[in-house]
């Protein structure tokens, strides 16, 4: 699985949690309306 991504693998749950944790921090409070794709580069292909 994951062969359709640029990284050629699926993510681990921890990798997705790290992205969510960064966005939940106060440092990301100025971000609005952004889409952050934690998809291993799949949308770039």
Buried (B, 14 or more C-beta within 10 A) or exposed (E): EEEEBEEEEEBEEEEEEEEEEEBEEEEEEEEEEEEEEEBBEEEEE
